[in-house]
Amino acid sequence: MITKKSNSHITIIFILFGFIQSSWAQNNKSSDQLYTEARAEAFDNDNYVTAIALMKEALKKSPDYLELGVFLGRLYTFTDSLPKARTTFNEVLMKEAGHEQASLAYGNLEYWNSDSERALVIVDAGLSKHTDSQSLGLLKAKILKDLERYDEARKTLDLLLKKNPKLTEARSIISGINTASVKNEIGANYEFIYFDKRFDDPWHLASIDYARQTKLGSVTARVNYANRFRTNGTQFEIDAYPRISDLFYTYVSGGISSKDGIFPRYRAGFSLYANLPAAFEADAGFRFLAFSENTWIYTLGVGKYYKNYWFNLRTYLTPSGNSVSHSYALTVRYYLGGADDFISLKIGTGLSPDNSANSVLFDPDTIYKLKSSNIALGYRKLLWDTTILTFSGALENQEYARDTRGNQVSLSLGYIKRF
């Protein structure tokens, strides 16, 4: 006869047998199998405690399997067990000085925790063994930027871009360095516009500006001059790009003109920009132009960095009565090197209120709502680290009267000096 007491003994035996069997199965798993299970626990189930236990077991089996040690160090980093992470990374680096992944993970740990001096020592040791490592090179540039060693950071990034011009992140970091390191910028631009039919005389536009980097973002003051319809006019503008966070920044602009009809009497603009994952960016905003009547234009844009290309698609929507006129523009940049070395192509339909050459045509008294198409080529070149030259040419075919079209050709030259 089986009693309750014997039943309990049998239950205990089965539990012990199951535990022994589970332990035996665990002990017979390879270190690679344990590594795979640990990654699944960490990334699929957010179970870092189990992942760490699995990695410890894997390292017991294969103490010289350095990638296991690197992953265990990363798990400790993810769980804010920083002393354990440092100890684990150091153990890997003692076995192989300058191990690439250990140097990268350890360098990031110190960089994220505001010890850039220590991070630089670790990354330099890694680069001494892996001179072509893009990941270590990019991290070194970020560290040098944080230490305000801007010239060294630029040299590091320039070397990376020479080896791989498609390294988009390097150009992004250079742009940030230029913003952080150079506080002042002066610029001048001249544009000549020729009409084959619409106007007898060409237009001349020129501008000078001064920009200053502040803690909140860049601020630019600009004076524009135009000769249109054999009449001179000037416009004063202020543009700013206040930064809200690492994700959001804004564009704020305002202007006033001395002579209505040559420029809008008043103008204003605002856009909210978002830096999105996967190298995307997006913005939305408005432009306001005051002529004899007020004109509101709304704009939406989306951009994408891909290798050494930048794509941007933008639309401008202008409500009027019961209809909405719209224009579209696609801009493509091909980067030849850093953030200020590129050629560009722009194709579109309609007019842009951000283009000072044509913004006057948004006057409700004009016929800007008629059809138009345009194409433009541009070139921007950085010289001697602080000087930028810009060239552009554009062709626009515009319907300026019902079923009557004319061409306008514009050429522009610009100069920028940073100091």
Backbone torsions as a table, in degrees:
resi	resn	phi	psi	omega
1	MET	NA	135.7	177.4
2	ILE	-95.6	119.5	-178.7
3	THR	-92.9	172.8	176.3
4	LYS	-60.9	-35.1	-178.0
5	LYS	-67.2	-41.7	179.8
6	SER	-68.2	-34.7	176.4
7	ASN	-58.9	-42.5	179.9
8	SER	-65.4	-38.1	178.3
9	HIS	-63.3	-40.9	179.9
10	ILE	-64.0	-41.6	178.9
11	THR	-59.5	-44.8	-180.0
12	ILE	-63.1	-40.5	-179.9
13	ILE	-62.2	-43.6	179.5
14	PHE	-63.9	-39.3	179.1
15	ILE	-63.7	-46.1	179.4
16	LEU	-62.9	-40.3	179.2
17	PHE	-63.2	-41.4	178.6
18	GLY	-64.2	-40.9	179.3
19	PHE	-64.2	-44.0	180.0
20	ILE	-63.5	-41.7	-179.6
21	GLN	-64.4	-41.4	178.9
22	SER	-64.3	-42.9	179.1
23	SER	-64.2	-40.3	179.4
24	TRP	-63.7	-41.3	179.1
25	ALA	-65.3	-40.8	180.0
26	GLN	-64.2	-42.8	-177.6
27	ASN	-68.4	-22.6	-179.0
28	ASN	-92.5	1.2	174.7
29	LYS	-78.3	144.1	177.7
30	SER	-74.6	163.3	178.3
31	SER	-63.3	-33.4	177.5
32	ASP	-66.6	-39.1	177.7
33	GLN	-64.7	-42.6	177.9
34	LEU	-64.2	-38.3	177.8
35	TYR	-61.4	-45.2	179.1
36	THR	-62.7	-42.9	179.1
37	GLU	-65.0	-38.9	-179.8
38	ALA	-63.9	-41.2	178.2
39	ARG	-63.5	-40.7	178.4
40	ALA	-64.6	-41.8	179.1
41	GLU	-63.8	-40.3	-176.7
42	ALA	-73.7	-48.9	-170.0
43	PHE	-92.2	-29.4	-179.7
44	ASP	-92.9	-35.7	-174.0
45	ASN	-111.8	-3.9	-176.9
46	ASP	54.7	32.3	-178.7
47	ASN	-105.1	82.2	-175.4
48	TYR	-74.5	-29.3	179.3
49	VAL	-61.5	-48.4	178.5
50	THR	-66.2	-39.5	179.7
51	ALA	-60.7	-42.1	178.8
52	ILE	-64.9	-42.5	178.6
53	ALA	-61.0	-41.2	178.8
54	LEU	-65.0	-39.5	-179.7
55	MET	-69.3	-36.2	175.8
56	LYS	-62.0	-42.1	178.2
57	GLU	-64.3	-40.9	179.0
58	ALA	-63.3	-39.2	-180.0
59	LEU	-70.4	-28.2	174.1
60	LYS	-63.1	-38.3	179.6
61	LYS	-74.1	-38.1	-174.5
62	SER	-135.3	74.3	-175.5
63	PRO	-64.1	-20.1	-179.5
64	ASP	-100.2	9.7	176.0
65	TYR	-84.2	91.7	-166.9
66	LEU	-66.8	-31.3	179.3
67	GLU	-62.3	-30.0	176.7
68	LEU	-65.4	-42.3	178.3
69	GLY	-63.9	-38.7	178.5
70	VAL	-63.0	-43.5	-178.7
71	PHE	-68.0	-37.6	176.6
72	LEU	-62.8	-41.0	177.0
73	GLY	-61.6	-38.9	177.5
74	ARG	-64.9	-40.7	178.8
75	LEU	-62.3	-41.1	176.4
76	TYR	-63.3	-37.9	178.1
77	THR	-63.8	-44.9	-179.7
78	PHE	-60.7	-31.0	-177.6
79	THR	-97.4	12.7	178.5
80	ASP	61.2	25.7	173.1
81	SER	-92.3	66.9	-169.2
82	LEU	-65.9	-40.3	176.7
83	PRO	-59.7	-40.8	178.0
84	LYS	-67.0	-37.5	178.2
85	ALA	-63.3	-45.8	179.8
86	ARG	-60.9	-43.8	179.8
87	THR	-60.9	-42.6	-178.3
88	THR	-66.9	-44.9	178.7
89	PHE	-63.4	-40.8	179.0
90	ASN	-62.9	-36.4	177.9
91	GLU	-63.1	-39.5	177.3
92	VAL	-65.7	-45.2	-177.2
93	LEU	-69.6	-24.8	174.6
94	MET	-70.2	-32.2	179.1
95	LYS	-79.5	-33.6	176.9
96	GLU	-143.8	101.0	-178.4
97	ALA	-60.6	131.7	177.2
98	GLY	75.3	16.8	177.8
99	HIS	-49.5	127.0	-169.0
100	GLU	-60.1	-53.8	-176.0
101	GLN	-69.4	-35.9	176.9
102	ALA	-66.6	-41.5	178.0
103	SER	-63.2	-39.4	-179.8
104	LEU	-67.0	-47.9	-178.4
105	ALA	-66.6	-42.8	-179.6
106	TYR	-68.2	-42.0	178.3
107	GLY	-62.1	-42.1	177.1
108	ASN	-62.4	-40.4	179.1
109	LEU	-56.8	-49.0	-178.2
110	GLU	-70.1	-36.2	178.5
111	TYR	-64.4	-45.6	179.4
112	TRP	-64.4	-25.7	-177.6
113	ASN	-105.0	26.9	167.8
114	SER	64.2	31.5	171.9
115	ASP	-120.0	69.7	-175.1
116	SER	-67.5	-29.5	177.6
117	GLU	-62.1	-47.8	178.2
118	ARG	-65.7	-39.6	179.3
119	ALA	-60.8	-39.2	-178.8
120	LEU	-65.4	-39.9	177.5
121	VAL	-60.0	-43.9	-178.8
122	ILE	-65.5	-45.8	-177.2
123	VAL	-68.2	-40.6	177.6
124	ASP	-60.4	-39.1	177.0
125	ALA	-62.8	-39.3	177.1
126	GLY	-66.7	-41.7	-179.6
127	LEU	-68.9	-25.6	177.4
128	SER	-64.8	-25.6	178.7
129	LYS	-100.3	-23.6	-176.9
130	HIS	-132.3	74.9	-172.2
131	THR	-65.7	-22.8	-178.1
132	ASP	-98.8	10.9	-177.5
133	SER	-71.1	113.8	178.2
134	GLN	-67.9	-39.8	-177.6
135	SER	-63.4	-45.0	178.7
136	LEU	-68.2	-37.1	178.7
137	GLY	-64.0	-43.1	178.3
138	LEU	-64.7	-41.6	178.9
139	LEU	-64.8	-39.6	178.3
140	LYS	-61.1	-41.7	179.4
141	ALA	-62.2	-41.6	178.2
142	LYS	-63.1	-41.3	-180.0
143	ILE	-64.8	-45.2	179.9
144	LEU	-63.4	-37.0	175.8
145	LYS	-62.6	-43.9	179.3
146	ASP	-62.1	-32.8	178.8
147	LEU	-84.3	0.5	-179.3
148	GLU	63.0	30.6	174.0
149	ARG	-99.4	70.2	-167.1
150	TYR	-67.5	-40.0	-179.0
151	ASP	-62.8	-41.4	178.5
152	GLU	-65.6	-38.4	178.8
153	ALA	-63.4	-43.1	178.9
154	ARG	-62.1	-42.9	-179.9
155	LYS	-62.2	-40.0	177.8
156	THR	-62.4	-43.8	-178.9
157	LEU	-71.9	-37.4	177.5
158	ASP	-61.2	-40.1	178.3
159	LEU	-63.8	-41.6	178.0
160	LEU	-63.5	-41.5	-178.3
161	LEU	-71.4	-29.4	175.2
162	LYS	-65.6	-37.3	179.3
163	LYS	-78.0	-32.4	-178.4
164	ASN	-145.7	89.6	-179.5
165	PRO	-62.1	-14.2	-178.0
166	LYS	-88.0	6.9	-176.1
167	LEU	-80.6	87.0	-174.8
168	THR	-59.5	-39.6	-176.6
169	GLU	-61.9	-32.5	179.2
170	ALA	-64.0	-42.6	178.1
171	ARG	-64.9	-37.5	178.9
172	SER	-63.0	-40.9	179.7
173	ILE	-68.1	-40.2	178.1
174	ILE	-59.3	-43.0	178.6
175	SER	-59.2	-43.0	178.3
176	GLY	-65.1	-37.1	178.3
177	ILE	-65.8	-44.3	178.6
178	ASN	-59.9	-39.4	178.4
179	THR	-65.4	-41.9	-175.9
180	ALA	-77.3	-32.9	-170.2
181	SER	-91.6	-31.2	-176.7
182	VAL	-104.2	118.2	-175.2
183	LYS	-88.7	-24.3	-173.5
184	ASN	-128.3	152.2	179.6
185	GLU	-154.4	131.8	173.5
186	ILE	-118.6	149.1	-178.4
187	GLY	-147.7	157.5	176.4
188	ALA	-143.7	146.2	-178.2
189	ASN	-147.7	142.7	176.5
190	TYR	-131.9	138.1	179.1
191	GLU	-134.3	134.1	179.0
192	PHE	-114.4	130.4	-177.5
193	ILE	-125.7	124.3	-178.5
194	TYR	-113.1	137.7	178.6
195	PHE	-115.8	132.0	179.9
196	ASP	-82.2	-23.9	-177.2
197	LYS	-135.7	-43.0	-163.7
198	ARG	-66.6	-44.3	-179.7
199	PHE	-126.4	147.0	-178.4
200	ASP	-75.7	-30.7	-175.1
201	ASP	-112.5	144.3	176.3
202	PRO	-70.3	161.2	174.5
203	TRP	-99.5	147.9	175.7
204	HIS	-125.8	128.6	178.1
205	LEU	-129.2	139.6	178.2
206	ALA	-144.8	155.3	178.6
207	SER	-151.8	152.1	169.7
208	ILE	-131.4	145.1	-178.2
209	ASP	-147.7	159.8	175.9
210	TYR	-132.9	129.5	-179.0
211	ALA	-120.6	145.0	-179.2
212	ARG	-134.1	130.7	175.0
213	GLN	-83.4	129.6	178.1
214	THR	-121.1	176.0	178.7
215	LYS	-64.0	-28.2	-178.9
216	LEU	-89.2	-16.4	-177.4
217	GLY	141.8	-175.3	-176.8
218	SER	-84.2	147.9	176.4
219	VAL	-131.3	132.2	-177.1
220	THR	-126.8	132.2	171.5
221	ALA	-108.4	135.6	-172.8
222	ARG	-139.9	143.8	172.3
223	VAL	-117.9	123.1	178.6
224	ASN	-108.1	141.0	175.3
225	TYR	-123.6	141.8	176.5
226	ALA	-143.1	143.1	169.6
227	ASN	-119.2	105.8	178.5
228	ARG	-129.4	145.3	177.5
229	PHE	54.6	34.6	-178.6
230	ARG	60.6	27.0	-179.4
231	THR	-131.0	139.9	-179.8
232	ASN	-93.8	150.4	175.7
233	GLY	-155.4	156.0	177.3
234	THR	-129.4	155.6	179.2
235	GLN	-140.6	139.9	177.5
236	PHE	-113.4	130.9	-176.0
237	GLU	-131.9	152.8	169.4
238	ILE	-132.5	125.6	176.3
239	ASP	-117.3	144.6	177.1
240	ALA	-143.5	150.4	177.6
241	TYR	-126.3	72.1	-179.9
242	PRO	-64.3	135.5	178.8
243	ARG	-97.1	127.1	179.2
244	ILE	-90.6	-45.3	-178.8
245	SER	-160.5	-175.8	176.0
246	ASP	-65.7	-21.0	-178.7
247	LEU	-92.3	-40.7	-172.2
248	PHE	-118.2	142.7	165.9
249	TYR	-145.6	167.5	-173.8
250	THR	-128.5	163.4	171.5
251	TYR	-120.6	125.7	179.3
252	VAL	-130.0	131.2	-175.4
253	SER	-145.2	149.7	175.8
254	GLY	-152.1	150.2	-179.6
255	GLY	-154.5	157.7	177.9
256	ILE	-140.7	142.8	-176.2
257	SER	-117.2	150.9	178.9
258	SER	-82.3	-17.1	-175.0
259	LYS	-144.8	111.7	179.1
260	ASP	-65.1	137.9	179.9
261	GLY	102.9	-30.6	174.0
262	ILE	-88.2	-40.0	168.9
263	PHE	-131.6	163.5	168.3
264	PRO	-58.4	143.0	179.7
265	ARG	-60.6	-43.7	174.1
266	TYR	-134.9	151.9	174.0
267	ARG	-146.2	153.0	177.5
268	ALA	-152.0	157.2	178.9
269	GLY	-155.1	151.7	176.5
270	PHE	-151.4	139.2	172.4
271	SER	-145.9	145.1	172.9
272	LEU	-107.4	123.7	-178.9
273	TYR	-107.2	146.4	177.1
274	ALA	-130.9	128.0	172.5
275	ASN	-87.6	111.7	-172.2
276	LEU	-102.5	164.2	177.5
277	PRO	-61.0	164.3	177.1
278	ALA	60.8	33.2	175.6
279	ALA	62.5	27.1	173.6
280	PHE	-94.2	156.4	171.1
281	GLU	-144.1	152.8	-179.4
282	ALA	-145.6	155.0	177.9
283	ASP	-151.9	157.7	176.4
284	ALA	-148.2	143.5	-179.3
285	GLY	-176.1	-161.9	-178.7
286	PHE	-143.0	161.9	171.6
287	ARG	-130.6	141.6	180.0
288	PHE	-124.3	127.8	178.6
289	LEU	-127.2	128.4	-178.7
290	ALA	-110.7	113.7	173.0
291	PHE	-114.0	-136.8	172.6
292	SER	-65.2	-27.7	171.5
293	GLU	-129.5	162.7	-179.5
294	ASN	-87.6	142.0	178.6
295	THR	-125.4	128.4	176.4
296	TRP	-110.7	132.2	177.8
297	ILE	-126.0	135.0	179.9
298	TYR	-111.5	141.2	-174.9
299	THR	-130.1	144.6	175.1
300	LEU	-133.5	140.3	179.5
301	GLY	-147.0	151.2	174.6
302	VAL	-139.0	137.5	-178.7
303	GLY	-129.9	159.7	-178.4
304	LYS	-151.1	128.4	171.3
305	TYR	-91.1	130.6	176.7
306	TYR	-140.6	111.7	-176.2
307	LYS	54.0	-122.9	178.8
308	ASN	-101.9	29.6	175.1
309	TYR	-115.3	152.5	168.5
310	TRP	-131.1	126.9	179.4
311	PHE	-113.7	139.0	177.0
312	ASN	-141.8	127.3	176.5
313	LEU	-115.9	127.9	-174.1
314	ARG	-136.3	146.6	173.7
315	THR	-130.5	147.9	172.9
316	TYR	-120.2	129.0	-178.0
317	LEU	-118.1	126.1	-176.6
318	THR	-122.8	103.3	178.2
319	PRO	-70.2	142.8	176.4
320	SER	-157.3	112.0	-178.2
321	GLY	62.9	-124.0	180.0
322	ASN	-98.3	9.7	-177.2
323	SER	-129.1	166.7	177.2
324	VAL	-131.5	117.1	174.9
325	SER	-84.2	150.7	-174.9
326	HIS	-142.8	149.9	175.1
327	SER	-134.8	155.0	-177.6
328	TYR	-135.3	148.2	178.0
329	ALA	-146.4	134.4	173.9
330	LEU	-114.6	123.1	178.9
331	THR	-115.5	133.8	177.1
332	VAL	-126.5	127.4	174.1
333	ARG	-112.4	140.6	173.0
334	TYR	-117.9	113.8	-175.4
335	TYR	-81.8	127.3	179.2
336	LEU	-91.1	-16.7	-179.0
337	GLY	-166.7	-110.9	-178.6
338	GLY	-78.5	-170.6	-174.9
339	ALA	-66.7	-20.2	-178.8
340	ASP	-109.0	19.5	177.6
341	ASP	-124.3	97.8	-179.3
342	PHE	-157.5	160.1	167.7
343	ILE	-110.5	152.3	-175.8
344	SER	-136.3	151.1	174.3
345	LEU	-131.8	132.8	179.4
346	LYS	-131.7	128.6	175.2
347	ILE	-127.8	145.2	-178.2
348	GLY	-168.1	176.6	174.1
349	THR	-127.4	146.9	179.3
350	GLY	78.6	-172.2	-174.8
351	LEU	-110.4	157.0	177.0
352	SER	-114.6	128.7	177.0
353	PRO	-70.5	-14.0	178.0
354	ASP	-84.7	-5.8	177.5
355	ASN	-96.3	109.2	-174.9
356	SER	-64.4	-21.3	179.9
357	ALA	-66.5	-34.0	-174.2
358	ASN	-115.8	-1.6	-175.1
359	SER	-61.4	-27.8	179.2
360	VAL	-65.2	-22.0	-178.8
361	LEU	-76.8	-2.4	173.9
362	PHE	-82.1	-1.7	174.8
363	ASP	-57.1	126.4	-179.9
364	PRO	-57.3	-21.3	178.9
365	ASP	-76.1	-12.7	179.3
366	THR	-93.0	-174.8	-175.9
367	ILE	-115.6	42.9	-175.3
368	TYR	-63.5	-16.1	-176.4
369	LYS	-77.7	-7.0	177.1
370	LEU	-72.5	166.0	-170.6
371	LYS	-71.5	147.0	174.7
372	SER	-155.6	156.8	175.4
373	SER	-143.0	153.3	-174.7
374	ASN	-151.2	157.8	174.9
375	ILE	-144.2	141.5	-177.9
376	ALA	-142.0	144.5	174.7
377	LEU	-119.9	140.8	-179.6
378	GLY	-140.3	158.7	178.3
379	TYR	-143.0	130.6	179.6
380	ARG	-127.2	130.7	-174.0
381	LYS	-136.1	128.7	176.1
382	LEU	-91.2	129.7	178.5
383	LEU	-123.9	133.7	174.1
384	TRP	55.1	32.1	173.7
385	ASP	70.1	-22.3	-173.9
386	THR	-128.2	-0.8	-177.4
387	THR	-119.1	134.2	-179.7
388	ILE	-127.1	133.2	173.4
389	LEU	-113.8	140.6	178.5
390	THR	-129.0	141.3	176.4
391	PHE	-133.6	144.2	174.8
392	SER	-154.7	152.7	175.5
393	GLY	-140.4	141.4	-176.5
394	ALA	-141.1	148.7	175.0
395	LEU	-126.8	128.1	179.2
396	GLU	-127.2	130.8	175.3
397	ASN	-108.2	114.6	-170.7
398	GLN	-125.7	138.1	173.7
399	GLU	-84.9	104.0	-176.1
400	TYR	-98.8	-6.5	170.1
401	ALA	-149.9	162.6	-175.9
402	ARG	-55.3	119.0	178.2
403	ASP	63.2	21.8	177.4
404	THR	-126.1	122.6	-175.9
405	ARG	-118.0	154.0	174.2
406	GLY	-144.7	159.7	-180.0
407	ASN	-105.9	146.4	169.9
408	GLN	-129.5	136.4	-179.4
409	VAL	-118.0	130.4	179.3
410	SER	-126.4	141.7	176.4
411	LEU	-129.1	136.0	-179.3
412	SER	-138.4	153.8	179.6
413	LEU	-137.8	132.8	-178.3
414	GLY	-132.8	155.4	-179.4
415	TYR	-137.7	133.3	178.8
416	ILE	-131.9	135.4	176.9
417	LYS	-126.7	124.7	177.9
418	ARG	-103.4	143.4	179.7
419	PHE	-156.5	NA	NA
